[in-house]
Amino acid sequence: PGGGPFPTAPESHAISFVCLENGRAVSHTAVRQAVFSHCGERYHACGLSEVATHPDYRGRGLASELIRRAERYIAALAPDLSVFTCAPERVEFYRRAGWEPVPSACLVGRSREKPFRSDELGLITLLRCYSPKAVAHYGELKQGDLCIELGEGNLW
C-alpha cells in the first residue's frame, strides 16, 4: 500500500520505495546508482540499500513487494548491472528476487583515501546483469574487488 518511488536528498543519488500503513512508514528500500570501472570497462550500476521492515510488520511480504517494485525501476533505468551486499542469512531472500550471490567478489564502497570493504564486514556481494556488456563480462565481475566511489563509510 502506498509504495514509492519517492526521491530522497539529491546528493544521495537514491530513490526510496516506502510502504505506508495509516500514514506510517513500515517498510523501505532504496535504489542507488553509480558509475564505476572494473577490468578496463565502465559500468552503470544500481544497488539496493536500506532494506528494512518494522518488526511488527514482518512476515507479510512487504519488503518482497518493495524489492519487486525496485527491481522494475532498476530494469527501466537500463543499467549494466545491479550489485549490493547483504548478511549471509539474507542471501536466499535476494536470490528469490533474482540476484545471484558472488562470494568471490568484494564490493568496496569507498572514498579514495578510505576503502570500505564488504568482506571485512562479513557481507556477501549479490549481482544481477542487465546489459549485454555485463553478461559478457560476468566472469570478471564475479571475482575480485568491485570498487565504487560511494563516499567514506558507505556501502550498498
C-alpha positions in Angstrom: 0.0 0.0 0.0 1.2 3.4 -0.9 4.6 2.2 -2.3 7.1 4.7 -3.8 9.3 5.6 -5.5 10.0 8.8 -3.7 13.1 10.9 -4.4 15.4 11.4 -1.5 18.0 14.1 -1.0 19.7 14.9 -4.4 23.2 14.3 -3.0 22.4 10.8 -2.0 21.6 9.7 -5.6 18.8 7.4 -4.2 15.2 6.7 -4.8 13.2 5.4 -1.9 10.4 2.8 -2.1 8.2 3.0 1.0 5.2 1.0 2.2 2.9 3.2 4.3 0.2 1.9 6.6 -2.0 4.5 8.3 0.5 7.2 7.3 3.4 5.4 8.9 6.4 4.1 7.0 6.6 0.4 7.8 8.9 -0.9 5.1 11.6 0.7 3.0 14.2 0.1 0.3 16.3 2.5 -1.7 17.8 2.2 -5.1 21.2 3.9 -5.6 23.2 4.5 -8.8 26.8 5.0 -9.7 29.3 4.5 -12.5 32.5 2.5 -11.9 35.3 0.8 -13.8 36.3 -2.8 -13.5 38.9 -4.6 -15.6 39.1 -1.7 -18.1 35.3 -1.5 -18.6 32.9 1.3 -17.3 29.6 0.1 -15.9 26.4 1.9 -14.8 25.4 0.1 -11.6 22.3 0.2 -9.4 22.1 -1.3 -6.0 19.6 -1.9 -3.3 20.2 -0.4 0.1 18.4 0.4 3.4 16.0 -2.6 3.1 14.1 -2.7 6.3 10.7 -3.6 7.7 9.5 -2.6 11.1 9.4 -5.8 13.3 5.6 -5.5 13.9 5.0 -5.8 10.1 7.5 -8.6 9.2 6.3 -11.8 7.6 3.7 -10.1 5.4 5.8 -9.8 2.2 6.1 -6.0 2.3 9.9 -6.0 1.7 9.5 -8.5 -1.1 6.9 -6.3 -2.8 9.1 -3.2 -2.4 12.1 -5.1 -3.8 10.0 -6.3 -6.8 9.0 -2.7 -7.5 12.6 -1.5 -7.0 13.8 -4.2 -9.5 11.3 -3.0 -12.1 12.5 0.5 -11.5 16.2 -0.6 -11.9 15.4 -2.5 -15.1 13.7 0.6 -16.6 16.9 2.6 -15.9 18.7 0.1 -18.2 21.9 -0.2 -16.1 24.6 -2.6 -16.9 24.2 -4.4 -13.6 22.9 -4.3 -10.1 25.2 -5.0 -7.2 24.9 -4.7 -3.5 25.7 -6.6 -0.3 23.8 -8.4 2.4 24.3 -10.5 5.5 24.8 -14.2 4.7 21.4 -15.2 6.2 19.6 -12.8 3.8 21.2 -14.3 0.6 18.3 -16.6 -0.2 15.8 -13.8 0.2 17.6 -11.8 -2.6 18.2 -14.9 -4.7 14.5 -15.5 -4.9 14.2 -11.9 -6.2 16.7 -12.5 -9.0 20.1 -11.6 -7.6 22.9 -14.1 -7.5 25.5 -14.3 -4.7 29.0 -13.9 -5.9 31.1 -14.8 -2.8 34.4 -14.4 -4.7 33.6 -10.7 -5.3 34.0 -7.9 -2.8 32.1 -4.7 -3.0 34.3 -1.9 -2.0 32.4 1.3 -1.2 35.0 3.9 -0.9 36.5 7.2 -0.9 40.0 7.1 -2.4 41.5 7.6 1.0 39.4 5.1 2.9 38.2 1.9 1.2 35.2 0.3 3.0 35.3 -3.5 2.2 32.2 -5.7 2.4 34.4 -8.8 3.0 35.8 -7.2 6.2 32.2 -6.8 7.4 31.2 -10.4 6.7 28.8 -9.4 3.9 28.0 -11.3 0.7 28.0 -9.5 -2.6 25.0 -10.0 -4.9 25.0 -9.4 -8.6 22.4 -9.2 -11.4 23.5 -8.4 -15.0 21.2 -6.4 -17.3 23.3 -5.3 -20.3 25.0 -7.5 -22.9 28.3 -6.0 -21.8 27.8 -7.1 -18.2 26.6 -10.5 -19.3 29.7 -10.9 -21.5 32.0 -9.8 -18.6 30.2 -11.7 -15.8 33.3 -13.9 -15.2 35.3 -10.8 -14.4 32.6 -9.1 -12.4 32.0 -12.0 -10.1 35.6 -12.1 -8.9 37.8 -9.6 -7.1 37.1 -6.1 -5.9 34.3 -4.0 -7.4 35.3 -0.5 -6.3 32.5 2.1 -6.4 33.1 5.7 -5.2 30.3 5.9 -2.6 32.0 8.2 -0.2 33.6 7.4 3.1 31.9 4.7 5.2 29.2 4.0 2.6 28.3 0.6 1.1 25.3 -0.8 -0.7 
